[in-house]
Amino acid sequence: MRPDRHEIYGRRRSRNLGLGLVLLGLVLLTFAVTLVKLSEGAEQSPQAMPQATETRGAG
């Protein structure tokens, strides 16, 4: 029996694959939430932020 064919390597590989998929899911979820927040902020920014006026005058 070759050492790379042992049962423990198959288990380790499947566990690593599962963990990688979970981490990928978390990254994608974080990315999606960020995109939603940015798009909401872009829609609200003209009303939320008043026009900047020149306040620096004689000085």
C-alpha distance matrix in Angstrom:
0.0 3.8 6.4 8.5 6.9 7.6 10.8 13.1 13.0 14.1 16.8 17.9 18.3 20.3 22.3 23.1 24.1 26.4 27.9 28.5 30.3 32.4 33.5 34.3 36.4 38.3 39.0 40.3 42.4 43.9 44.7 46.3 48.4 49.5 50.6 52.5 54.3 55.1 56.6 58.6 59.9 60.9 62.9 64.7 65.3 68.7 70.1 68.4 69.4 73.2 74.4 74.7 78.3 79.7 80.8 81.3 84.9 87.6 85.8
3.8 0.0 3.8 5.5 5.5 7.2 10.8 12.4 11.3 12.9 15.9 16.3 16.3 18.9 20.9 21.1 22.2 24.8 26.1 26.3 28.3 30.6 31.3 32.0 34.4 36.2 36.6 38.0 40.3 41.6 42.3 44.1 46.2 47.1 48.2 50.3 52.0 52.7 54.2 56.3 57.5 58.4 60.5 62.3 62.8 66.2 67.7 66.0 66.9 70.6 71.7 71.9 75.5 76.8 77.9 78.3 81.9 84.5 82.7
6.4 3.8 0.0 3.8 5.4 5.7 9.4 9.9 8.8 11.4 13.8 13.7 14.3 17.1 18.6 18.7 20.2 22.8 23.7 24.1 26.4 28.4 28.9 30.0 32.4 33.9 34.4 36.1 38.2 39.3 40.2 42.2 44.1 44.9 46.2 48.4 49.8 50.5 52.2 54.3 55.3 56.4 58.6 60.2 60.6 64.1 65.6 63.7 64.5 68.2 69.4 69.5 73.0 74.3 75.3 75.7 79.3 81.9 80.0
8.5 5.5 3.8 0.0 3.8 5.6 8.7 9.0 6.7 8.8 11.8 11.5 11.2 14.2 16.1 15.8 17.0 19.8 20.8 21.0 23.2 25.4 25.9 26.7 29.2 30.8 31.2 32.7 35.0 36.2 36.9 38.8 40.9 41.7 42.8 45.0 46.6 47.3 48.8 51.0 52.1 53.0 55.2 56.9 57.3 60.8 62.3 60.5 61.4 65.1 66.2 66.4 70.0 71.3 72.4 72.9 76.5 79.1 77.3
6.9 5.5 5.4 3.8 0.0 3.8 6.5 8.5 6.9 7.6 10.9 11.8 11.5 13.6 16.0 16.5 17.2 19.7 21.3 21.7 23.4 25.7 26.7 27.4 29.5 31.5 32.2 33.4 35.5 37.1 37.8 39.4 41.5 42.6 43.7 45.6 47.4 48.3 49.6 51.7 53.0 54.0 56.0 57.8 58.4 61.8 63.3 61.6 62.6 66.4 67.6 68.0 71.6 73.1 74.3 74.9 78.5 81.2 79.6
7.6 7.2 5.7 5.6 3.8 0.0 3.8 5.6 5.8 7.1 9.3 10.4 11.4 13.3 14.9 16.0 17.3 19.2 20.7 21.7 23.5 25.3 26.4 27.6 29.5 31.2 32.2 33.7 35.5 37.0 38.1 39.7 41.5 42.8 44.0 45.9 47.4 48.5 50.1 51.9 53.2 54.4 56.3 58.0 58.7 62.2 63.4 61.6 62.7 66.5 67.9 68.2 71.9 73.4 74.4 75.0 78.7 81.4 79.7
10.8 10.8 9.4 8.7 6.5 3.8 0.0 3.8 5.5 5.4 6.5 8.7 10.1 11.0 12.5 14.4 15.6 16.9 18.6 20.1 21.5 23.0 24.6 25.9 27.4 29.1 30.5 31.9 33.4 35.1 36.4 37.8 39.5 41.0 42.3 43.9 45.5 46.9 48.3 49.9 51.4 52.8 54.5 56.0 56.9 60.5 61.5 59.7 61.0 64.8 66.4 66.9 70.6 72.3 73.2 74.0 77.6 80.5 78.8
13.1 12.4 9.9 9.0 8.5 5.6 3.8 0.0 3.8 5.4 5.1 6.0 8.5 10.0 10.5 12.1 14.1 15.3 16.3 18.0 19.9 21.1 22.3 24.0 25.7 27.0 28.4 30.1 31.5 32.9 34.4 36.0 37.5 38.8 40.4 42.1 43.4 44.8 46.4 48.0 49.3 50.8 52.7 54.0 54.8 58.4 59.4 57.4 58.6 62.4 64.1 64.4 68.0 69.6 70.4 71.2 74.9 77.6 75.9
13.0 11.3 8.8 6.7 6.9 5.8 5.5 3.8 0.0 3.8 5.4 5.0 6.0 8.6 9.8 10.4 12.1 14.1 15.2 16.1 18.2 19.9 20.8 22.1 24.1 25.6 26.6 28.2 30.0 31.3 32.5 34.2 36.0 37.1 38.5 40.4 41.9 42.9 44.6 46.4 47.6 48.9 50.9 52.4 53.0 56.5 57.8 55.9 57.0 60.8 62.2 62.5 66.2 67.7 68.6 69.3 72.9 75.7 74.0
14.1 12.9 11.4 8.8 7.6 7.1 5.4 5.4 3.8 0.0 3.8 5.4 5.1 6.2 8.6 9.9 10.5 12.3 14.2 15.2 16.6 18.5 20.0 20.9 22.6 24.5 25.7 26.9 28.6 30.4 31.4 32.8 34.7 36.1 37.3 39.0 40.7 41.9 43.3 45.1 46.5 47.8 49.5 51.2 52.1 55.5 56.7 55.0 56.3 60.0 61.5 62.1 65.8 67.5 68.5 69.4 73.0 75.9 74.3
16.8 15.9 13.8 11.8 10.9 9.3 6.5 5.1 5.4 3.8 0.0 3.8 5.4 5.2 6.1 8.5 9.8 10.6 12.2 14.1 15.4 16.6 18.3 19.8 21.2 22.8 24.4 25.7 27.0 28.7 30.2 31.5 33.1 34.7 36.2 37.6 39.2 40.6 42.1 43.6 45.1 46.6 48.3 49.7 50.7 54.2 55.2 53.3 54.7 58.5 60.2 60.8 64.5 66.2 67.1 68.1 71.7 74.6 73.0
17.9 16.3 13.7 11.5 11.8 10.4 8.7 6.0 5.0 5.4 3.8 0.0 3.8 5.5 5.1 6.0 8.5 9.9 10.5 12.0 14.2 15.3 16.3 18.1 19.9 21.1 22.3 24.1 25.6 26.9 28.4 30.1 31.6 32.8 34.4 36.1 37.5 38.8 40.5 42.1 43.3 44.7 46.7 48.0 48.8 52.3 53.4 51.5 52.6 56.4 58.0 58.4 62.0 63.7 64.5 65.3 69.0 71.8 70.1
18.3 16.3 14.3 11.2 11.5 11.4 10.1 8.5 6.0 5.1 5.4 3.8 0.0 3.8 5.5 5.1 6.1 8.6 9.9 10.4 12.3 14.3 15.2 16.2 18.3 20.0 20.9 22.3 24.2 25.7 26.7 28.3 30.2 31.4 32.7 34.5 36.1 37.2 38.7 40.5 41.8 43.0 45.0 46.6 47.3 50.8 52.1 50.3 51.4 55.2 56.6 57.1 60.8 62.4 63.5 64.3 67.9 70.8 69.2
20.3 18.9 17.1 14.2 13.6 13.3 11.0 10.0 8.6 6.2 5.2 5.5 3.8 0.0 3.8 5.4 5.0 6.1 8.6 9.7 10.6 12.4 14.2 15.2 16.5 18.5 19.9 21.0 22.5 24.4 25.6 26.8 28.7 30.3 31.4 32.9 34.7 36.1 37.3 39.0 40.6 41.9 43.6 45.2 46.2 49.6 50.7 49.0 50.4 54.2 55.8 56.5 60.2 62.1 63.1 64.2 67.8 70.8 69.4
22.3 20.9 18.6 16.1 16.0 14.9 12.5 10.5 9.8 8.6 6.1 5.1 5.5 3.8 0.0 3.8 5.4 5.1 6.2 8.5 9.9 10.6 12.3 14.1 15.3 16.7 18.4 20.0 21.1 22.7 24.3 25.7 27.1 28.7 30.3 31.7 33.1 34.7 36.2 37.7 39.1 40.7 42.4 43.7 44.7 48.2 49.2 47.3 48.7 52.5 54.2 54.8 58.5 60.3 61.2 62.2 65.9 68.8 67.3
23.1 21.1 18.7 15.8 16.5 16.0 14.4 12.1 10.4 9.9 8.5 6.0 5.1 5.4 3.8 0.0 3.8 5.4 5.1 6.0 8.6 9.8 10.4 12.1 14.1 15.3 16.3 18.2 19.8 21.0 22.3 24.1 25.7 26.9 28.4 30.2 31.6 32.8 34.5 36.1 37.3 38.7 40.7 42.1 42.8 46.3 47.5 45.6 46.8 50.5 52.1 52.5 56.2 57.9 58.8 59.7 63.3 66.2 64.7
24.1 22.2 20.2 17.0 17.2 17.3 15.6 14.1 12.1 10.5 9.8 8.5 6.1 5.0 5.4 3.8 0.0 3.8 5.5 5.0 6.2 8.7 9.9 10.4 12.3 14.4 15.3 16.4 18.3 20.0 20.9 22.3 24.3 25.7 26.8 28.5 30.3 31.4 32.8 34.6 36.0 37.2 39.0 40.7 41.6 45.0 46.2 44.6 45.9 49.6 51.1 51.7 55.5 57.3 58.4 59.4 63.0 66.1 64.7
26.4 24.8 22.8 19.8 19.7 19.2 16.9 15.3 14.1 12.3 10.6 9.9 8.6 6.1 5.1 5.4 3.8 0.0 3.8 5.4 5.1 6.3 8.7 9.8 10.6 12.6 14.4 15.4 16.5 18.5 20.0 21.0 22.7 24.4 25.8 27.1 28.8 30.3 31.6 33.1 34.7 36.2 37.8 39.3 40.3 43.8 44.8 43.1 44.6 48.4 50.1 50.9 54.6 56.6 57.6 58.9 62.5 65.5 64.2
27.9 26.1 23.7 20.8 21.3 20.7 18.6 16.3 15.2 14.2 12.2 10.5 9.9 8.6 6.2 5.1 5.5 3.8 0.0 3.8 5.4 5.1 6.2 8.5 9.8 10.7 12.4 14.2 15.3 16.6 18.4 19.9 21.2 22.6 24.4 25.9 27.1 28.6 30.3 31.7 33.0 34.7 36.5 37.7 38.6 42.2 43.1 41.2 42.5 46.3 48.1 48.6 52.3 54.2 55.1 56.2 59.8 62.8 61.4
28.5 26.3 24.1 21.0 21.7 21.7 20.1 18.0 16.1 15.2 14.1 12.0 10.4 9.7 8.5 6.0 5.0 5.4 3.8 0.0 3.8 5.4 5.1 6.1 8.5 9.9 10.5 12.2 14.1 15.3 16.4 18.2 20.0 21.1 22.5 24.3 25.8 26.9 28.5 30.3 31.5 32.8 34.8 36.3 37.0 40.5 41.7 39.9 41.1 44.9 46.4 46.9 50.6 52.4 53.5 54.5 58.1 61.1 59.7
30.3 28.3 26.4 23.2 23.4 23.5 21.5 19.9 18.2 16.6 15.4 14.2 12.3 10.6 9.9 8.6 6.2 5.1 5.4 3.8 0.0 3.8 5.4 5.0 6.1 8.7 9.8 10.4 12.1 14.2 15.2 16.3 18.3 19.8 20.9 22.4 24.3 25.6 26.8 28.5 30.1 31.4 33.0 34.7 35.7 39.1 40.2 38.7 40.1 43.9 45.5 46.3 50.0 52.1 53.2 54.5 58.1 61.2 60.0
32.4 30.6 28.4 25.4 25.7 25.3 23.0 21.1 19.9 18.5 16.6 15.3 14.3 12.4 10.6 9.8 8.7 6.3 5.1 5.4 3.8 0.0 3.8 5.4 5.0 6.3 8.7 9.9 10.5 12.4 14.2 15.3 16.5 18.4 20.0 21.1 22.6 24.3 25.8 27.1 28.6 30.3 31.9 33.2 34.3 37.8 38.6 36.8 38.4 42.2 44.1 44.9 48.6 50.7 51.7 53.0 56.6 59.7 58.5
33.5 31.3 28.9 25.9 26.7 26.4 24.6 22.3 20.8 20.0 18.3 16.3 15.2 14.2 12.3 10.4 9.9 8.7 6.2 5.1 5.4 3.8 0.0 3.8 5.3 5.1 6.2 8.6 9.8 10.6 12.3 14.2 15.4 16.5 18.4 20.1 21.2 22.5 24.4 25.9 27.0 28.6 30.5 31.8 32.5 36.1 37.1 35.2 36.4 40.2 41.9 42.5 46.2 48.1 49.0 50.2 53.8 56.9 55.6
34.3 32.0 30.0 26.7 27.4 27.6 25.9 24.0 22.1 20.9 19.8 18.1 16.2 15.2 14.1 12.1 10.4 9.8 8.5 6.1 5.0 5.4 3.8 0.0 3.8 5.4 5.1 6.2 8.5 9.9 10.5 12.2 14.2 15.3 16.5 18.4 20.0 21.0 22.5 24.4 25.7 26.9 28.8 30.4 31.1 34.6 35.9 34.2 35.5 39.2 40.7 41.4 45.2 47.2 48.4 49.6 53.1 56.3 55.1
36.4 34.4 32.4 29.2 29.5 29.5 27.4 25.7 24.1 22.6 21.2 19.9 18.3 16.5 15.3 14.1 12.3 10.6 9.8 8.5 6.1 5.0 5.3 3.8 0.0 3.8 5.4 5.1 6.0 8.6 9.8 10.4 12.2 14.1 15.3 16.5 18.3 19.8 21.0 22.5 24.2 25.6 27.1 28.7 29.9 33.3 34.3 32.7 34.3 38.1 39.8 40.8 44.6 46.8 48.0 49.4 53.0 56.2 55.2
38.3 36.2 33.9 30.8 31.5 31.2 29.1 27.0 25.6 24.5 22.8 21.1 20.0 18.5 16.7 15.3 14.4 12.6 10.7 9.9 8.7 6.3 5.1 5.4 3.8 0.0 3.8 5.4 5.0 6.1 8.5 9.8 10.5 12.2 14.2 15.4 16.5 18.2 19.9 21.1 22.4 24.2 25.9 27.1 28.0 31.6 32.5 30.6 32.1 35.9 37.8 38.6 42.3 44.5 45.4 46.8 50.5 53.6 52.5
39.0 36.6 34.4 31.2 32.2 32.2 30.5 28.4 26.6 25.7 24.4 22.3 20.9 19.9 18.4 16.3 15.3 14.4 12.4 10.5 9.8 8.7 6.2 5.1 5.4 3.8 0.0 3.8 5.4 5.1 6.1 8.6 10.0 10.6 12.3 14.3 15.4 16.4 18.3 20.1 21.0 22.4 24.5 25.9 26.5 30.0 31.2 29.4 30.6 34.4 35.9 36.6 40.3 42.3 43.4 44.7 48.3 51.4 50.3
40.3 38.0 36.1 32.7 33.4 33.7 31.9 30.1 28.2 26.9 25.7 24.1 22.3 21.0 20.0 18.2 16.4 15.4 14.2 12.2 10.4 9.9 8.6 6.2 5.1 5.4 3.8 0.0 3.8 5.4 5.0 6.1 8.6 9.8 10.5 12.3 14.2 15.2 16.4 18.3 19.8 20.9 22.7 24.4 25.4 28.7 30.0 28.6 30.0 33.7 35.2 36.2 40.0 42.2 43.5 45.0 48.5 51.8 50.9
42.4 40.3 38.2 35.0 35.5 35.5 33.4 31.5 30.0 28.6 27.0 25.6 24.2 22.5 21.1 19.8 18.3 16.5 15.3 14.1 12.1 10.5 9.8 8.5 6.0 5.0 5.4 3.8 0.0 3.8 5.4 5.1 6.2 8.6 9.9 10.7 12.3 14.2 15.4 16.6 18.3 20.0 21.4 22.7 24.0 27.5 28.3 26.7 28.5 32.2 34.1 35.3 39.0 41.4 42.6 44.3 47.8 51.1 50.3
43.9 41.6 39.3 36.2 37.1 37.0 35.1 32.9 31.3 30.4 28.7 26.9 25.7 24.4 22.7 21.0 20.0 18.5 16.6 15.3 14.2 12.4 10.6 9.9 8.6 6.1 5.1 5.4 3.8 0.0 3.8 5.5 5.2 6.1 8.6 10.0 10.6 12.2 14.2 15.4 16.4 18.3 20.2 21.2 22.0 25.6 26.5 24.6 26.1 29.9 31.7 32.5 36.3 38.5 39.5 41.1 44.6 47.9 46.9
44.7 42.3 40.2 36.9 37.8 38.1 36.4 34.4 32.5 31.4 30.2 28.4 26.7 25.6 24.3 22.3 20.9 20.0 18.4 16.4 15.2 14.2 12.3 10.5 9.8 8.5 6.1 5.0 5.4 3.8 0.0 3.8 5.5 5.1 6.2 8.7 9.9 10.5 12.3 14.3 15.3 16.4 18.5 20.1 20.7 24.1 25.5 24.0 25.2 28.9 30.3 31.3 35.0 37.2 38.6 40.0 43.5 46.8 46.0
46.3 44.1 42.2 38.8 39.4 39.7 37.8 36.0 34.2 32.8 31.5 30.1 28.3 26.8 25.7 24.1 22.3 21.0 19.9 18.2 16.3 15.3 14.2 12.2 10.4 9.8 8.6 6.1 5.1 5.5 3.8 0.0 3.8 5.4 5.1 6.2 8.6 9.9 10.6 12.3 14.2 15.3 16.8 18.5 19.8 23.0 24.2 23.0 24.7 28.3 29.9 31.3 35.1 37.6 39.0 40.8 44.2 47.6 47.1
48.4 46.2 44.1 40.9 41.5 41.5 39.5 37.5 36.0 34.7 33.1 31.6 30.2 28.7 27.1 25.7 24.3 22.7 21.2 20.0 18.3 16.5 15.4 14.2 12.2 10.5 10.0 8.6 6.2 5.2 5.5 3.8 0.0 3.8 5.5 5.1 6.2 8.6 9.9 10.6 12.2 14.2 15.6 16.6 18.0 21.5 22.1 20.6 22.4 26.1 28.1 29.5 33.2 35.8 37.0 38.9 42.3 45.7 45.1
49.5 47.1 44.9 41.7 42.6 42.8 41.0 38.8 37.1 36.1 34.7 32.8 31.4 30.3 28.7 26.9 25.7 24.4 22.6 21.1 19.8 18.4 16.5 15.3 14.1 12.2 10.6 9.8 8.6 6.1 5.1 5.4 3.8 0.0 3.8 5.4 5.1 6.1 8.5 9.9 10.5 12.2 14.3 15.4 16.0 19.5 20.7 19.0 20.3 24.0 25.7 26.7 30.5 32.9 34.1 35.8 39.3 42.7 42.0
50.6 48.2 46.2 42.8 43.7 44.0 42.3 40.4 38.5 37.3 36.2 34.4 32.7 31.4 30.3 28.4 26.8 25.8 24.4 22.5 20.9 20.0 18.4 16.5 15.3 14.2 12.3 10.5 9.9 8.6 6.2 5.1 5.5 3.8 0.0 3.8 5.5 5.1 6.1 8.5 9.8 10.5 12.4 14.3 15.1 18.3 19.8 18.8 20.1 23.6 25.1 26.4 30.2 32.7 34.3 36.1 39.4 42.9 42.5
52.5 50.3 48.4 45.0 45.6 45.9 43.9 42.1 40.4 39.0 37.6 36.1 34.5 32.9 31.7 30.2 28.5 27.1 25.9 24.3 22.4 21.1 20.1 18.4 16.5 15.4 14.3 12.3 10.7 10.0 8.7 6.2 5.1 5.4 3.8 0.0 3.8 5.5 5.2 6.1 8.5 9.9 10.8 12.4 14.1 17.2 18.1 17.2 19.2 22.7 24.5 26.3 30.0 32.8 34.3 36.4 39.7 43.3 43.0
54.3 52.0 49.8 46.6 47.4 47.4 45.5 43.4 41.9 40.7 39.2 37.5 36.1 34.7 33.1 31.6 30.3 28.8 27.1 25.8 24.3 22.6 21.2 20.0 18.3 16.5 15.4 14.2 12.3 10.6 9.9 8.6 6.2 5.1 5.5 3.8 0.0 3.8 5.5 5.1 6.1 8.6 10.0 10.6 11.8 15.4 16.0 14.5 16.3 20.0 22.1 23.6 27.3 30.1 31.3 33.4 36.8 40.2 39.9
55.1 52.7 50.5 47.3 48.3 48.5 46.9 44.8 42.9 41.9 40.6 38.8 37.2 36.1 34.7 32.8 31.4 30.3 28.6 26.9 25.6 24.3 22.5 21.0 19.8 18.2 16.4 15.2 14.2 12.2 10.5 9.9 8.6 6.1 5.1 5.5 3.8 0.0 3.8 5.4 5.0 6.1 8.7 9.9 10.2 13.6 15.1 13.8 15.0 18.6 20.1 21.5 25.2 27.8 29.3 31.3 34.6 38.1 37.8
56.6 54.2 52.2 48.8 49.6 50.1 48.3 46.4 44.6 43.3 42.1 40.5 38.7 37.3 36.2 34.5 32.8 31.6 30.3 28.5 26.8 25.8 24.4 22.5 21.0 19.9 18.3 16.4 15.4 14.2 12.3 10.6 9.9 8.5 6.1 5.2 5.5 3.8 0.0 3.8 5.4 5.1 6.4 8.8 9.9 12.7 14.2 13.9 15.4 18.7 20.1 22.1 25.7 28.6 30.4 32.6 35.7 39.3 39.4
58.6 56.3 54.3 51.0 51.7 51.9 49.9 48.0 46.4 45.1 43.6 42.1 40.5 39.0 37.7 36.1 34.6 33.1 31.7 30.3 28.5 27.1 25.9 24.4 22.5 21.1 20.1 18.3 16.6 15.4 14.3 12.3 10.6 9.9 8.5 6.1 5.1 5.4 3.8 0.0 3.8 5.4 5.2 6.3 8.5 11.5 12.0 11.4 13.7 17.0 19.1 21.2 24.9 27.9 29.5 31.9 35.0 38.7 38.8
59.9 57.5 55.3 52.1 53.0 53.2 51.4 49.3 47.6 46.5 45.1 43.3 41.8 40.6 39.1 37.3 36.0 34.7 33.0 31.5 30.1 28.6 27.0 25.7 24.2 22.4 21.0 19.8 18.3 16.4 15.3 14.2 12.2 10.5 9.8 8.5 6.1 5.0 5.4 3.8 0.0 3.8 5.4 5.1 5.7 9.3 10.2 9.0 10.6 14.2 16.1 17.9 21.6 24.5 26.0 28.3 31.5 35.1 35.1
60.9 58.4 56.4 53.0 54.0 54.4 52.8 50.8 48.9 47.8 46.6 44.7 43.0 41.9 40.7 38.7 37.2 36.2 34.7 32.8 31.4 30.3 28.6 26.9 25.6 24.2 22.4 20.9 20.0 18.3 16.4 15.3 14.2 12.2 10.5 9.9 8.6 6.1 5.1 5.4 3.8 0.0 3.8 5.5 5.3 7.9 10.1 9.9 10.9 13.9 15.1 17.1 20.8 23.6 25.6 27.8 30.8 34.5 34.8
62.9 60.5 58.6 55.2 56.0 56.3 54.5 52.7 50.9 49.5 48.3 46.7 45.0 43.6 42.4 40.7 39.0 37.8 36.5 34.8 33.0 31.9 30.5 28.8 27.1 25.9 24.5 22.7 21.4 20.2 18.5 16.8 15.6 14.3 12.4 10.8 10.0 8.7 6.4 5.2 5.4 3.8 0.0 3.8 5.8 7.3 8.6 9.5 11.3 14.0 15.5 18.1 21.5 24.7 26.7 29.3 32.1 35.8 36.4
64.7 62.3 60.2 56.9 57.8 58.0 56.0 54.0 52.4 51.2 49.7 48.0 46.6 45.2 43.7 42.1 40.7 39.3 37.7 36.3 34.7 33.2 31.8 30.4 28.7 27.1 25.9 24.4 22.7 21.2 20.1 18.5 16.6 15.4 14.3 12.4 10.6 9.9 8.8 6.3 5.1 5.5 3.8 0.0 3.8 5.8 5.7 5.9 8.4 11.2 13.4 16.1 19.4 22.8 24.3 27.2 30.0 33.7 34.2
65.3 62.8 60.6 57.3 58.4 58.7 56.9 54.8 53.0 52.1 50.7 48.8 47.3 46.2 44.7 42.8 41.6 40.3 38.6 37.0 35.7 34.3 32.5 31.1 29.9 28.0 26.5 25.4 24.0 22.0 20.7 19.8 18.0 16.0 15.1 14.1 11.8 10.2 9.9 8.5 5.7 5.3 5.8 3.8 0.0 3.8 5.5 5.0 5.7 8.8 10.5 12.8 16.3 19.5 21.2 23.8 26.7 30.4 30.8
68.7 66.2 64.1 60.8 61.8 62.2 60.5 58.4 56.5 55.5 54.2 52.3 50.8 49.6 48.2 46.3 45.0 43.8 42.2 40.5 39.1 37.8 36.1 34.6 33.3 31.6 30.0 28.7 27.5 25.6 24.1 23.0 21.5 19.5 18.3 17.2 15.4 13.6 12.7 11.5 9.3 7.9 7.3 5.8 3.8 0.0 3.8 5.7 5.7 7.1 8.2 11.3 14.4 17.8 19.8 22.7 25.2 29.0 29.8
70.1 67.7 65.6 62.3 63.3 63.4 61.5 59.4 57.8 56.7 55.2 53.4 52.1 50.7 49.2 47.5 46.2 44.8 43.1 41.7 40.2 38.6 37.1 35.9 34.3 32.5 31.2 30.0 28.3 26.5 25.5 24.2 22.1 20.7 19.8 18.1 16.0 15.1 14.2 12.0 10.2 10.1 8.6 5.7 5.5 3.8 0.0 3.8 5.7 6.7 9.2 12.4 15.2 18.8 20.3 23.5 25.9 29.6 30.6
68.4 66.0 63.7 60.5 61.6 61.6 59.7 57.4 55.9 55.0 53.3 51.5 50.3 49.0 47.3 45.6 44.6 43.1 41.2 39.9 38.7 36.8 35.2 34.2 32.7 30.6 29.4 28.6 26.7 24.6 24.0 23.0 20.6 19.0 18.8 17.2 14.5 13.8 13.9 11.4 9.0 9.9 9.5 5.9 5.0 5.7 3.8 0.0 3.8 6.4 9.6 12.0 15.1 18.5 19.5 22.5 25.3 28.9 29.5
69.4 66.9 64.5 61.4 62.6 62.7 61.0 58.6 57.0 56.3 54.7 52.6 51.4 50.4 48.7 46.8 45.9 44.6 42.5 41.1 40.1 38.4 36.4 35.5 34.3 32.1 30.6 30.0 28.5 26.1 25.2 24.7 22.4 20.3 20.1 19.2 16.3 15.0 15.4 13.7 10.6 10.9 11.3 8.4 5.7 5.7 5.7 3.8 0.0 3.8 6.5 8.4 11.7 15.0 16.1 19.0 21.8 25.5 26.0
73.2 70.6 68.2 65.1 66.4 66.5 64.8 62.4 60.8 60.0 58.5 56.4 55.2 54.2 52.5 50.5 49.6 48.4 46.3 44.9 43.9 42.2 40.2 39.2 38.1 35.9 34.4 33.7 32.2 29.9 28.9 28.3 26.1 24.0 23.6 22.7 20.0 18.6 18.7 17.0 14.2 13.9 14.0 11.2 8.8 7.1 6.7 6.4 3.8 0.0 3.8 6.2 8.8 12.4 13.6 16.9 19.3 23.0 23.9
74.4 71.7 69.4 66.2 67.6 67.9 66.4 64.1 62.2 61.5 60.2 58.0 56.6 55.8 54.2 52.1 51.1 50.1 48.1 46.4 45.5 44.1 41.9 40.7 39.8 37.8 35.9 35.2 34.1 31.7 30.3 29.9 28.1 25.7 25.1 24.5 22.1 20.1 20.1 19.1 16.1 15.1 15.5 13.4 10.5 8.2 9.2 9.6 6.5 3.8 0.0 3.8 6.2 9.8 11.9 14.9 17.1 20.9 22.0
74.7 71.9 69.5 66.4 68.0 68.2 66.9 64.4 62.5 62.1 60.8 58.4 57.1 56.5 54.8 52.5 51.7 50.9 48.6 46.9 46.3 44.9 42.5 41.4 40.8 38.6 36.6 36.2 35.3 32.5 31.3 31.3 29.5 26.7 26.4 26.3 23.6 21.5 22.1 21.2 17.9 17.1 18.1 16.1 12.8 11.3 12.4 12.0 8.4 6.2 3.8 0.0 3.8 6.7 8.7 11.4 14.0 17.7 18.6
78.3 75.5 73.0 70.0 71.6 71.9 70.6 68.0 66.2 65.8 64.5 62.0 60.8 60.2 58.5 56.2 55.5 54.6 52.3 50.6 50.0 48.6 46.2 45.2 44.6 42.3 40.3 40.0 39.0 36.3 35.0 35.1 33.2 30.5 30.2 30.0 27.3 25.2 25.7 24.9 21.6 20.8 21.5 19.4 16.3 14.4 15.2 15.1 11.7 8.8 6.2 3.8 0.0 3.8 6.0 9.0 10.9 14.7 16.0
79.7 76.8 74.3 71.3 73.1 73.4 72.3 69.6 67.7 67.5 66.2 63.7 62.4 62.1 60.3 57.9 57.3 56.6 54.2 52.4 52.1 50.7 48.1 47.2 46.8 44.5 42.3 42.2 41.4 38.5 37.2 37.6 35.8 32.9 32.7 32.8 30.1 27.8 28.6 27.9 24.5 23.6 24.7 22.8 19.5 17.8 18.8 18.5 15.0 12.4 9.8 6.7 3.8 0.0 3.8 5.7 7.5 11.2 12.6
80.8 77.9 75.3 72.4 74.3 74.4 73.2 70.4 68.6 68.5 67.1 64.5 63.5 63.1 61.2 58.8 58.4 57.6 55.1 53.5 53.2 51.7 49.0 48.4 48.0 45.4 43.4 43.5 42.6 39.5 38.6 39.0 37.0 34.1 34.3 34.3 31.3 29.3 30.4 29.5 26.0 25.6 26.7 24.3 21.2 19.8 20.3 19.5 16.1 13.6 11.9 8.7 6.0 3.8 0.0 3.8 6.0 9.5 10.5
81.3 78.3 75.7 72.9 74.9 75.0 74.0 71.2 69.3 69.4 68.1 65.3 64.3 64.2 62.2 59.7 59.4 58.9 56.2 54.5 54.5 53.0 50.2 49.6 49.4 46.8 44.7 45.0 44.3 41.1 40.0 40.8 38.9 35.8 36.1 36.4 33.4 31.3 32.6 31.9 28.3 27.8 29.3 27.2 23.8 22.7 23.5 22.5 19.0 16.9 14.9 11.4 9.0 5.7 3.8 0.0 3.7 6.9 7.2
84.9 81.9 79.3 76.5 78.5 78.7 77.6 74.9 72.9 73.0 71.7 69.0 67.9 67.8 65.9 63.3 63.0 62.5 59.8 58.1 58.1 56.6 53.8 53.1 53.0 50.5 48.3 48.5 47.8 44.6 43.5 44.2 42.3 39.3 39.4 39.7 36.8 34.6 35.7 35.0 31.5 30.8 32.1 30.0 26.7 25.2 25.9 25.3 21.8 19.3 17.1 14.0 10.9 7.5 6.0 3.7 0.0 3.8 5.9
87.6 84.5 81.9 79.1 81.2 81.4 80.5 77.6 75.7 75.9 74.6 71.8 70.8 70.8 68.8 66.2 66.1 65.5 62.8 61.1 61.2 59.7 56.9 56.3 56.2 53.6 51.4 51.8 51.1 47.9 46.8 47.6 45.7 42.7 42.9 43.3 40.2 38.1 39.3 38.7 35.1 34.5 35.8 33.7 30.4 29.0 29.6 28.9 25.5 23.0 20.9 17.7 14.7 11.2 9.5 6.9 3.8 0.0 3.7
85.8 82.7 80.0 77.3 79.6 79.7 78.8 75.9 74.0 74.3 73.0 70.1 69.2 69.4 67.3 64.7 64.7 64.2 61.4 59.7 60.0 58.5 55.6 55.1 55.2 52.5 50.3 50.9 50.3 46.9 46.0 47.1 45.1 42.0 42.5 43.0 39.9 37.8 39.4 38.8 35.1 34.8 36.4 34.2 30.8 29.8 30.6 29.5 26.0 23.9 22.0 18.6 16.0 12.6 10.5 7.2 5.9 3.7 0.0
